Amino acid sequence: MEKQENILDRLGISFHRTLSFKLLVIGMLIIILLIPKVMIQELVGERQNNSVHVVHEVMSKWSNEQLISGPVLYIPFKKGIYNEEEGQYNEVTRYATFLPKELSINGKLLPKQLKRSIYNVDVYEAELSIAGYFEDIDLEKLNIESSDIIWDDAHLQLSISDLRGINQGLTLKWNDVQYTFSPGKAASPIGHSGVAMPLKQLFDEDLNGTFNIKLQLKGSQNLMFTPLGETTTVHLKSAWNDPGFTGNFLPTDRVVDDKGFKADWSVLHFNRNYPQQWISTNNTLNQNDIENSKFGVEMVSLADHYQKNTRSAKYAILIIIITFVVFFLFEVLSKQRIHPFQYIMVGSAITIFYLLLLSISEHLGFNMAYLLAALAVILLVFFYTRSFMPKLKTQLGTSFGLAGCYLFIFILLQLESFALLAGSIGLFVLLAALMFFTRKVNWYKE
């Protein structure tokens, strides 16, 4: 067969037939293929944002994240302050806040899954028992006279961040006598919303007493508590097996397995930046310190399919380069030329893999989507290479090489903490193999 000539050959220009020119063309093709890669990454981000929007919408209708604070005794009172300029006493309002001596919370977290379109939203129902006692509540030590107390505004308050999550009526046992909370609470440092019990209904001889509160609560994303007791203990258990322990304190003991988790917290009043009782001139004192001391558990998925799609797309350029290097070595060693169009077709197939991965993972999960997308692309490349690679072993070698790349990337995605180490070692071994097999190639021979 006669060698086909083009206009450059007729002009005596042969650079376009050199290996250097072919490497330049391959590099340009790789840069061109970065464009659809970037577009696919943007599409992954867009789909992830849609997912986040749907999740937040469902959570807002179910109930948002929950923060439980209290109970506390909140007592406003009148105090006379001498004004030197006016030469008289002016009556002002002060606010006394008392925290419990001991606070113990036992709870069970029941995970549920809600579905909207193709999206699954993880929420929970919680069964909580809040117990403890108030001790050493002595108004006289703070120079508060009983007659100065504004009893209509004095309450025992329990803060719940999203009241829509309350499943049924809240009851309070105070010194073994049962009462019913009223919705709403006065503005105080302990949260922004909640329920309250007027102290004039509880007040007997003193404000010392024991309490027990049963609370059934809906929520989403996380369940948090504030350590308001001089000693605060929390015990939680759940069938959720991917907990994220978050906040200012980690559990002192935890067990996490396939059946779920159990966690115990123990926090002393020395571990936080506010006292057990204080008098303030307004109702926002210490609010930031109280909110910053919260702790609890978050319902998280360690790496959802959008995160894995994003991570896998970052390796697209690596797979394209490795595949193109294999094709280029085939050209060098077999003396058979591969057209740039054939390079870009194979590169396009590799790029389409990430679009298939994204679309399938939204329905079947990431692992199954990865298997199906990889298998589809490997078969497509195998049958396409048969058109320009004459030997079956070369076709199979190229396909198995591509399969090895996908397997290597999948392993990296699963390793999490050791991904960088494994990836670095893998690339070093690949480079060493490439240097070994090309050590005898005469790169200047045309």
C-alpha positions as CSV (number, residue, x, y, z in Angstrom):
1,M,0.0,0.0,0.0
2,E,1.4,3.4,-1.0
3,K,2.1,5.9,1.7
4,Q,-0.6,8.6,1.6
5,E,0.8,12.1,1.2
6,N,-0.8,15.4,2.1
7,I,0.1,18.9,1.2
8,L,2.8,19.1,3.9
9,D,4.5,16.0,2.5
10,R,4.5,17.5,-1.0
11,L,6.1,20.7,0.4
12,G,8.9,18.6,2.0
13,I,7.7,19.2,5.6
14,S,7.8,16.0,7.7
15,F,7.6,17.4,11.3
16,H,3.9,16.3,11.4
17,R,5.0,12.7,11.2
18,T,7.5,12.9,14.1
19,L,6.9,11.5,17.6
20,S,7.3,15.0,19.0
21,F,4.4,16.3,16.9
22,K,2.3,13.4,17.9
23,L,3.0,14.1,21.6
24,L,2.1,17.8,21.0
25,V,-1.2,16.7,19.4
26,I,-2.0,14.3,22.3
27,G,-1.3,17.1,24.8
28,M,-3.7,19.4,23.0
29,L,-6.4,16.8,22.9
30,I,-6.0,16.3,26.7
31,I,-6.5,20.0,27.2
32,I,-9.6,20.0,25.0
33,L,-11.0,17.1,27.0
34,L,-10.6,19.1,30.2
35,I,-13.6,21.3,29.0
36,P,-16.3,18.6,29.3
37,K,-14.6,17.4,32.5
38,V,-15.1,20.9,34.0
39,M,-18.7,21.0,32.7
40,I,-19.4,17.7,34.3
41,Q,-18.0,18.9,37.6
42,E,-20.2,21.9,37.5
43,L,-23.2,19.7,36.8
44,V,-22.3,17.6,39.8
45,G,-22.2,20.8,41.9
46,E,-25.6,21.9,40.5
47,R,-27.2,18.5,41.3
48,Q,-25.7,18.6,44.7
49,N,-27.1,22.1,45.3
50,N,-30.6,20.8,44.2
51,S,-30.3,18.0,46.6
52,V,-29.3,20.3,49.5
53,H,-32.3,22.6,48.6
54,V,-34.7,19.6,48.7
55,V,-33.2,18.3,51.9
56,H,-33.6,21.7,53.6
57,E,-37.2,22.0,52.3
58,V,-38.2,18.6,53.7
59,M,-36.4,19.3,57.0
60,S,-38.2,22.6,57.4
61,K,-41.5,20.9,57.0
62,W,-40.6,18.0,59.3
63,S,-38.6,19.9,61.9
64,N,-35.1,21.4,61.9
65,E,-32.2,20.5,64.0
66,Q,-33.0,20.5,67.7
67,L,-31.1,22.1,70.6
68,I,-32.4,21.3,74.1
69,S,-31.5,23.6,77.0
70,G,-32.7,23.5,80.5
71,P,-34.8,23.4,82.5
72,V,-33.8,26.6,84.4
73,L,-35.4,28.9,86.9
74,Y,-35.9,32.4,85.5
75,I,-36.9,35.0,88.1
76,P,-37.4,38.7,87.3
77,F,-37.5,41.1,90.3
78,K,-37.7,44.7,91.1
79,K,-34.7,46.5,92.7
80,G,-34.3,50.1,93.8
81,I,-31.2,51.8,92.5
82,Y,-30.1,55.1,94.0
83,N,-29.7,57.9,91.4
84,E,-27.2,60.5,92.7
85,E,-28.2,63.1,90.2
86,E,-31.9,62.9,91.0
87,G,-31.3,62.2,94.7
88,Q,-33.8,59.3,94.8
89,Y,-34.2,55.6,94.3
90,N,-35.4,54.4,90.9
91,E,-37.0,51.1,90.5
92,V,-35.4,48.8,87.8
93,T,-35.9,45.2,86.8
94,R,-33.2,42.6,87.3
95,Y,-33.2,39.0,86.1
96,A,-32.0,36.1,88.2
97,T,-31.2,32.8,86.5
98,F,-30.6,29.5,88.4
99,L,-29.3,26.4,86.8
100,P,-29.9,22.8,88.1
101,K,-27.5,21.1,90.5
102,E,-27.7,18.0,88.5
103,L,-29.0,17.3,85.0
104,S,-29.4,13.9,83.5
105,I,-30.7,13.1,80.0
106,N,-31.5,9.7,78.7
107,G,-32.6,9.4,75.1
108,K,-33.3,7.1,72.2
109,L,-32.9,8.4,68.6
110,L,-35.1,6.7,66.0
111,P,-33.8,7.4,62.5
112,K,-36.4,7.8,59.7
113,Q,-36.0,8.4,56.0
114,L,-38.3,10.6,54.0
115,K,-38.4,10.6,50.2
116,R,-38.9,13.6,47.9
117,S,-38.5,12.8,44.1
118,I,-35.2,11.0,43.8
119,Y,-33.8,12.3,47.0
120,N,-33.8,10.6,50.4
121,V,-33.8,12.8,53.5
122,D,-32.6,11.4,56.9
123,V,-34.6,12.7,59.9
124,Y,-35.2,11.3,63.4
125,E,-37.7,11.0,66.3
126,A,-36.3,11.2,69.8
127,E,-37.6,9.9,73.0
128,L,-36.0,11.9,75.9
129,S,-36.2,11.7,79.6
130,I,-34.8,14.8,81.4
131,A,-34.3,14.5,85.1
132,G,-32.4,16.3,87.9
133,Y,-32.8,18.7,90.8
134,F,-32.4,22.2,91.9
135,E,-30.5,22.8,95.2
136,D,-29.2,25.7,97.2
137,I,-31.7,28.1,95.6
138,D,-31.5,30.8,98.2
139,L,-32.9,34.2,97.1
140,E,-31.7,35.9,100.3
141,K,-28.1,35.2,99.4
142,L,-28.6,37.3,96.3
143,N,-30.5,40.0,98.3
144,I,-33.7,39.2,96.6
145,E,-36.8,39.7,98.7
146,S,-39.8,37.5,97.9
147,S,-42.0,40.5,97.8
148,D,-39.8,42.0,95.0
149,I,-40.2,39.0,92.7
150,I,-42.5,39.6,89.7
151,W,-44.2,36.2,90.0
152,D,-46.3,36.6,86.9
153,D,-43.1,36.6,84.8
154,A,-41.1,34.0,86.9
155,H,-41.0,30.6,85.2
156,L,-39.3,27.3,85.0
157,Q,-38.2,27.3,81.4
158,L,-37.2,24.5,79.0
159,S,-35.7,25.7,75.7
160,I,-36.5,23.7,72.5
161,S,-35.1,25.3,69.3
162,D,-37.9,24.1,67.0
163,L,-41.2,23.7,68.7
164,R,-42.8,22.1,65.7
165,G,-40.9,19.0,66.6
166,I,-42.9,18.3,69.8
167,N,-44.9,15.2,69.2
168,Q,-47.2,15.3,72.1
169,G,-48.0,17.3,75.3
170,L,-45.1,18.0,77.6
171,T,-45.5,17.1,81.2
172,L,-43.4,18.0,84.2
173,K,-43.1,16.2,87.4
174,W,-41.9,18.6,90.1
175,N,-41.4,16.9,93.5
176,D,-43.6,14.0,92.3
177,V,-46.5,16.3,91.4
178,Q,-47.4,16.4,87.7
179,Y,-47.9,19.6,85.8
180,T,-48.4,20.6,82.1
181,F,-46.1,23.0,80.4
182,S,-47.4,26.0,78.5
183,P,-46.1,26.9,75.1
184,G,-43.8,29.8,74.7
185,K,-41.2,31.3,77.1
186,A,-40.1,34.7,78.1
187,A,-36.9,36.0,76.5
188,S,-34.0,34.7,78.5
189,P,-30.4,33.7,77.9
190,I,-31.5,30.1,77.6
191,G,-32.5,29.8,74.0
192,H,-35.0,31.7,71.8
193,S,-38.0,29.4,72.0
194,G,-39.4,26.8,74.3
195,V,-42.0,26.0,77.0
196,A,-42.5,27.3,80.5
197,M,-44.2,26.6,83.8
198,P,-45.2,29.6,86.1
199,L,-43.2,29.4,89.3
200,K,-46.2,30.5,91.3
201,Q,-47.7,27.1,90.6
202,L,-44.6,25.3,91.8
203,F,-43.5,27.6,94.7
204,D,-44.1,26.1,98.1
205,E,-41.7,26.8,100.9
206,D,-38.6,27.1,98.6
207,L,-37.5,26.6,95.0
208,N,-35.4,23.6,95.7
209,G,-36.9,20.5,94.1
210,T,-36.6,17.5,91.7
211,F,-37.9,17.4,88.2
212,N,-38.6,14.9,85.5
213,I,-39.6,15.7,82.0
214,K,-40.7,13.3,79.3
215,L,-40.2,14.7,75.8
216,Q,-40.9,13.1,72.4
217,L,-39.4,15.2,69.7
218,K,-39.0,15.3,65.9
219,G,-35.9,16.7,64.3
220,S,-33.3,16.5,61.6
221,Q,-29.6,16.7,61.0
222,N,-28.5,16.8,64.6
223,L,-29.7,16.7,68.2
224,M,-27.8,19.0,70.6
225,F,-27.8,19.7,74.4
226,T,-26.3,22.4,76.6
227,P,-24.6,21.4,79.9
228,L,-26.6,23.5,82.3
229,G,-26.2,21.3,85.3
230,E,-23.4,21.5,87.8
231,T,-23.0,17.9,86.6
232,T,-24.6,17.1,83.2
233,T,-24.8,13.5,82.0
234,V,-26.3,12.5,78.7
235,H,-26.8,9.0,77.4
236,L,-28.0,8.4,73.8
237,K,-28.5,5.3,71.8
238,S,-29.8,4.8,68.2
239,A,-29.8,2.4,65.3
240,W,-28.0,5.0,63.2
241,N,-24.5,3.7,62.5
242,D,-22.9,6.8,61.0
243,P,-23.0,9.3,63.9
244,G,-21.0,12.4,64.0
245,F,-20.2,13.6,67.5
246,T,-20.1,17.3,67.4
247,G,-20.1,20.4,69.5
248,N,-17.8,21.5,72.4
249,F,-17.6,18.1,74.1
250,L,-17.0,14.6,72.8
251,P,-18.5,11.5,74.5
252,T,-16.6,10.0,77.3
253,D,-17.7,6.6,76.1
254,R,-19.0,5.5,72.8
255,V,-19.8,2.3,70.9
256,V,-20.4,2.4,67.1
257,D,-21.1,-0.7,65.1
258,D,-23.4,-2.0,62.4
259,K,-26.3,-2.1,64.8
260,G,-26.0,1.6,65.7
261,F,-24.3,3.6,68.4
262,K,-24.4,4.3,72.1
263,A,-22.7,7.4,73.6
264,D,-22.3,8.9,77.0
265,W,-21.3,12.4,77.9
266,S,-20.3,13.8,81.3
267,V,-19.7,17.6,81.6
268,L,-18.9,19.5,84.8
269,H,-19.7,23.2,85.4
270,F,-16.0,23.8,85.5
271,N,-15.8,22.9,81.8
272,R,-17.9,25.9,80.6
273,N,-17.7,29.6,80.8
274,Y,-20.8,30.6,82.9
275,P,-21.8,30.1,86.5
276,Q,-24.7,28.2,88.1
277,Q,-26.6,31.3,89.0
278,W,-26.4,35.0,88.1
279,I,-28.2,38.3,88.1
280,S,-28.3,40.3,84.9
281,T,-29.6,43.6,83.8
282,N,-30.9,42.2,80.5
283,N,-32.1,38.8,79.2
284,T,-29.2,38.2,76.7
285,L,-26.3,38.0,79.2
286,N,-24.2,34.9,78.7
287,Q,-26.3,33.8,75.7
288,N,-23.2,33.3,73.4
289,D,-21.3,31.4,76.1
290,I,-24.3,29.1,76.6
291,E,-24.9,28.4,72.9
292,N,-21.2,27.8,72.4
293,S,-21.1,25.1,75.1
294,K,-23.6,22.8,73.2
295,F,-22.7,19.3,72.2
296,G,-24.5,16.3,70.7
297,V,-24.7,14.0,67.7
298,E,-25.1,14.7,64.1
299,M,-26.8,12.3,61.6
300,V,-24.3,12.3,58.8
301,S,-23.4,10.2,55.7
302,L,-19.7,9.9,55.7
303,A,-19.5,10.5,51.9
304,D,-22.7,10.8,49.9
305,H,-22.7,10.0,46.2
306,Y,-22.3,13.6,45.1
307,Q,-19.1,14.0,47.2
308,K,-17.8,10.8,45.7
309,N,-18.8,11.9,42.2
310,T,-16.8,15.1,42.7
311,R,-13.8,13.3,44.0
312,S,-13.9,10.7,41.2
313,A,-14.2,13.5,38.5
314,K,-10.9,15.0,39.8
315,Y,-9.2,11.8,38.6
316,A,-10.6,12.0,35.1
317,I,-7.5,13.7,33.7
318,L,-5.3,11.0,35.2
319,I,-7.2,8.2,33.5
320,I,-7.2,10.1,30.1
321,I,-3.4,10.6,30.3
322,I,-2.8,7.0,31.2
323,T,-5.0,5.7,28.4
324,F,-3.4,8.1,25.8
325,V,0.1,7.0,27.0
326,V,-0.9,3.4,26.4
327,F,-2.1,4.2,22.9
328,F,1.0,6.3,22.2
329,L,3.2,3.4,23.2
330,F,1.2,1.1,21.0
331,E,2.0,3.4,18.1
332,V,5.7,3.5,18.9
333,L,6.1,-0.2,19.5
334,S,3.9,-1.5,16.7
335,K,4.7,1.1,14.1
336,Q,0.9,1.6,13.5
337,R,-0.4,5.1,13.6
338,I,-3.6,6.1,15.5
339,H,-5.5,9.1,14.2
340,P,-6.1,12.0,16.6
341,F,-9.8,11.5,16.0
342,Q,-9.6,8.0,17.5
343,Y,-7.8,9.5,20.5
344,I,-10.5,12.0,21.1
345,M,-13.3,9.4,20.7
346,V,-11.7,7.2,23.4
347,G,-11.1,10.3,25.6
348,S,-14.8,11.3,25.1
349,A,-15.9,7.8,26.2
350,I,-13.8,8.2,29.4
351,T,-15.4,11.6,30.0
352,I,-18.9,10.2,29.5
353,F,-18.1,7.8,32.3
354,Y,-18.6,10.5,34.9
355,L,-21.9,11.6,33.4
356,L,-23.1,8.0,33.6
357,L,-21.8,7.7,37.1
358,L,-23.7,10.9,38.2
359,S,-27.0,10.0,36.7
360,I,-27.0,6.3,37.7
361,S,-25.8,7.0,41.3
362,E,-28.8,9.2,42.0
363,H,-31.0,6.2,41.6
364,L,-28.9,3.1,42.5
365,G,-26.2,4.5,44.8
366,F,-22.5,5.2,44.0
367,N,-21.0,1.7,44.2
368,M,-23.5,0.1,41.8
369,A,-23.3,3.2,39.5
370,Y,-19.5,3.0,39.4
371,L,-19.6,-0.7,38.4
372,L,-22.2,-0.2,35.7
373,A,-20.6,3.0,34.2
374,A,-17.1,1.5,34.3
375,L,-18.3,-1.7,32.6
376,A,-20.1,0.2,29.9
377,V,-17.1,2.4,29.1
378,I,-14.6,-0.5,29.1
379,L,-16.8,-2.5,26.7
380,L,-17.2,0.6,24.5
381,V,-13.5,1.2,24.3
382,F,-12.8,-2.5,23.7
383,F,-15.1,-2.8,20.7
384,Y,-13.9,0.6,19.3
385,T,-10.2,-0.3,19.6
386,R,-10.8,-3.4,17.5
387,S,-11.2,-1.0,14.5
388,F,-7.5,0.1,14.7
389,M,-5.7,-2.5,16.9
390,P,-5.3,-5.7,14.9
391,K,-4.3,-8.1,17.7
392,L,-6.8,-9.3,20.3
393,K,-4.2,-9.3,23.1
394,T,-3.6,-5.6,22.4
395,Q,-7.3,-4.8,22.6
396,L,-7.7,-6.8,25.8
397,G,-4.6,-5.3,27.3
398,T,-5.9,-1.8,26.7
399,S,-9.3,-2.7,28.1
400,F,-7.7,-4.3,31.2
401,G,-5.5,-1.3,31.7
402,L,-8.5,1.0,31.6
403,A,-10.3,-1.4,34.0
404,G,-7.3,-1.3,36.3
405,C,-7.4,2.5,36.3
406,Y,-11.1,2.5,37.3
407,L,-10.4,-0.1,40.0
408,F,-7.5,1.9,41.4
409,I,-9.6,5.1,41.6
410,F,-12.5,3.2,43.2
411,I,-10.1,1.9,45.9
412,L,-8.8,5.5,46.5
413,L,-12.4,6.7,47.0
414,Q,-13.0,4.1,49.7
415,L,-9.8,4.6,51.6
416,E,-10.6,8.1,52.9
417,S,-7.7,8.8,55.3
418,F,-5.1,6.8,53.3
419,A,-6.2,7.9,49.8
420,L,-3.2,10.3,49.4
421,L,-0.7,7.7,50.6
422,A,-2.1,4.9,48.4
423,G,-2.4,7.3,45.4
424,S,1.2,8.5,45.7
425,I,2.5,4.9,45.9
426,G,0.3,3.8,43.0
427,L,1.4,6.6,40.7
428,F,5.1,5.9,41.6
429,V,4.7,2.3,40.7
430,L,2.9,3.3,37.4
431,L,5.7,5.7,36.5
432,A,8.4,3.1,37.3
433,A,6.6,0.6,35.1
434,L,6.4,3.1,32.3
435,M,10.1,3.9,32.5
436,F,10.9,0.2,32.5
437,F,8.9,-0.7,29.4
438,T,10.2,2.4,27.5
439,R,13.8,2.2,28.5
440,K,14.9,0.7,25.1
441,V,12.8,2.8,22.8
442,N,14.8,4.9,20.4
443,W,12.8,8.1,20.5
444,Y,14.8,9.8,17.7
445,K,14.2,7.0,15.2
446,E,11.3,7.7,12.8
